[in-house]
Amino acid sequence: MNEKQLLYVNVGLVIGTVLFIISSFATAQSESAHSTMVLISEILGGLTIISAMISLYYIKSDQKYIPIAILSFFVPWIVYVVGHHAGINQDTNFHWIWFVSLYILTIIGIILMRISYNAIQGLFALLPVFLMFLNAMFFVYTVVLFVWWSLPDSIL
């Protein structure tokens, strides 16, 4: 595959993954549909990460920042998925460690995506902007969730 094909594969996979992540939020009330959307999101996310790693090796131009932006986007989501599947919830001791790591990784990811935005040429530069927006929404979600879990039971 040449460089342009690798870039198109990366962009297509990340867009597909994001669409299924958003669909999983939209189908949260139906247990079977939600679990199916989450499974498809995880499979596409894994394929996207593998494709981005392969692209890092083969792309030698400044467009190598596209896979860097994609990997920077997925790192906090991977930590979130691992914590979710590990059963971290409101009653878990030291759940704040999970949130602090999510905050740090999200901020580092946004910084790397900003650097990627400056280095990418052409229309592909829109991808890091879109991914920064999604990670900013994810950051706000984790802050609200942490505040909610930290409230005393008497208030709830």
C-alpha positions as CSV (number, residue, x, y, z in Angstrom):
1,M,0.0,0.0,0.0
2,N,1.2,3.5,-0.7
3,E,1.1,6.4,1.7
4,K,-2.2,7.8,0.4
5,Q,-4.0,4.5,0.8
6,L,-2.7,4.1,4.4
7,L,-4.0,7.6,5.2
8,Y,-7.4,6.8,3.7
9,V,-7.6,3.6,5.7
10,N,-6.7,5.3,8.9
11,V,-9.2,8.1,8.4
12,G,-11.9,5.7,7.4
13,L,-11.4,3.4,10.3
14,V,-11.3,6.2,12.9
15,I,-14.5,7.7,11.4
16,G,-16.2,4.3,11.5
17,T,-15.1,3.8,15.1
18,V,-16.3,7.2,16.2
19,L,-19.7,6.6,14.5
20,F,-20.1,3.4,16.3
21,I,-19.1,5.0,19.7
22,I,-21.8,7.6,19.2
23,S,-24.3,5.0,18.1
24,S,-23.5,3.1,21.3
25,F,-24.5,6.2,23.3
26,A,-27.7,6.5,21.3
27,T,-28.6,2.8,22.0
28,A,-27.9,2.8,25.7
29,Q,-31.4,2.0,26.7
30,S,-31.6,-1.3,24.8
31,E,-29.1,-3.7,26.5
32,S,-28.6,-6.0,23.5
33,A,-28.2,-3.2,20.9
34,H,-25.9,-1.3,23.2
35,S,-23.6,-4.3,23.9
36,T,-23.5,-5.0,20.1
37,M,-22.5,-1.4,19.3
38,V,-19.9,-1.4,22.1
39,L,-18.4,-4.7,20.7
40,I,-18.3,-3.3,17.1
41,S,-16.7,-0.1,18.5
42,E,-14.0,-2.1,20.3
43,I,-13.3,-4.3,17.2
44,L,-13.0,-1.2,14.9
45,G,-11.0,0.6,17.5
46,G,-8.5,-2.3,17.7
47,L,-8.2,-2.4,13.9
48,T,-7.7,1.4,13.9
49,I,-4.9,1.2,16.4
50,I,-3.2,-1.6,14.5
51,S,-3.6,0.3,11.3
52,A,-2.2,3.5,12.9
53,M,0.9,1.6,14.2
54,I,1.5,0.1,10.8
55,S,1.2,3.5,9.2
56,L,3.7,5.0,11.7
57,Y,6.3,2.6,10.3
58,Y,5.5,3.0,6.6
59,I,4.7,6.7,6.3
60,K,7.9,8.8,6.1
61,S,6.5,12.3,5.3
62,D,4.9,14.8,7.6
63,Q,1.6,13.0,7.2
64,K,2.9,10.5,9.8
65,Y,1.3,12.9,12.3
66,I,-2.2,11.5,11.3
67,P,-1.5,8.1,12.9
68,I,0.0,10.0,15.9
69,A,-3.2,12.0,16.3
70,I,-5.3,8.8,16.0
71,L,-3.2,7.0,18.7
72,S,-3.3,10.1,20.9
73,F,-7.1,10.1,20.6
74,F,-7.4,6.4,21.5
75,V,-5.1,6.2,24.6
76,P,-7.6,7.8,27.1
77,W,-10.5,5.7,25.6
78,I,-8.4,2.6,26.1
79,V,-7.9,3.5,29.7
80,Y,-11.6,4.2,30.1
81,V,-12.6,0.8,28.5
82,V,-10.1,-1.1,30.6
83,G,-11.4,0.6,33.8
84,H,-15.0,0.0,32.7
85,H,-14.4,-3.7,32.0
86,A,-12.4,-4.0,35.3
87,G,-15.5,-2.9,37.1
88,I,-14.4,0.5,38.4
89,N,-17.5,2.3,39.7
90,Q,-18.6,4.6,42.5
91,D,-18.1,2.0,45.2
92,T,-14.5,1.1,44.1
93,N,-11.8,2.2,46.5
94,F,-9.3,4.7,45.0
95,H,-11.4,5.3,41.8
96,W,-9.9,8.8,41.8
97,I,-6.6,7.3,40.5
98,W,-8.4,6.1,37.4
99,F,-9.8,9.6,36.9
100,V,-6.5,11.3,37.4
101,S,-4.8,9.0,34.8
102,L,-7.7,9.7,32.4
103,Y,-7.3,13.5,32.9
104,I,-3.5,13.4,32.4
105,L,-3.8,11.2,29.3
106,T,-6.6,13.2,27.8
107,I,-4.6,16.5,28.2
108,I,-1.5,14.9,26.8
109,G,-3.5,13.5,23.9
110,I,-5.0,16.9,23.1
111,I,-1.6,18.5,23.2
112,L,-0.2,15.9,20.7
113,M,-3.2,16.3,18.5
114,R,-2.6,20.1,18.5
115,I,1.0,19.4,17.4
116,S,-0.2,17.0,14.8
117,Y,-2.6,19.7,13.5
118,N,0.3,22.1,12.8
119,A,2.3,19.4,11.0
120,I,-0.4,17.8,8.8
121,Q,-0.9,19.2,5.3
122,G,-4.1,19.5,3.3
123,L,-7.6,18.5,4.2
124,F,-6.3,15.7,6.5
125,A,-5.6,18.5,9.0
126,L,-9.3,18.5,9.9
127,L,-9.0,15.0,11.5
128,P,-7.0,16.2,14.6
129,V,-9.4,19.0,15.1
130,F,-12.4,16.6,15.1
131,L,-10.6,14.2,17.4
132,M,-9.7,17.1,19.8
133,F,-13.3,18.0,20.0
134,L,-14.4,14.4,20.8
135,N,-11.7,14.1,23.5
136,A,-12.7,17.5,25.0
137,M,-16.3,16.1,25.2
138,F,-14.9,12.9,26.8
139,F,-12.9,15.0,29.3
140,V,-16.0,17.0,30.3
141,Y,-17.9,13.7,30.7
142,T,-15.2,12.2,33.0
143,V,-15.1,15.4,35.1
144,V,-18.9,15.3,35.6
145,L,-18.8,11.6,36.3
146,F,-16.0,12.1,38.9
147,V,-17.9,14.9,40.6
148,W,-21.1,12.8,40.7
149,W,-19.3,9.9,42.2
150,S,-17.6,12.1,44.8
151,L,-20.9,13.6,46.1
152,P,-21.9,12.2,49.5
153,D,-24.9,9.8,49.6
154,S,-27.0,12.2,51.7
155,I,-27.1,14.7,48.8
156,L,-28.2,12.1,46.3
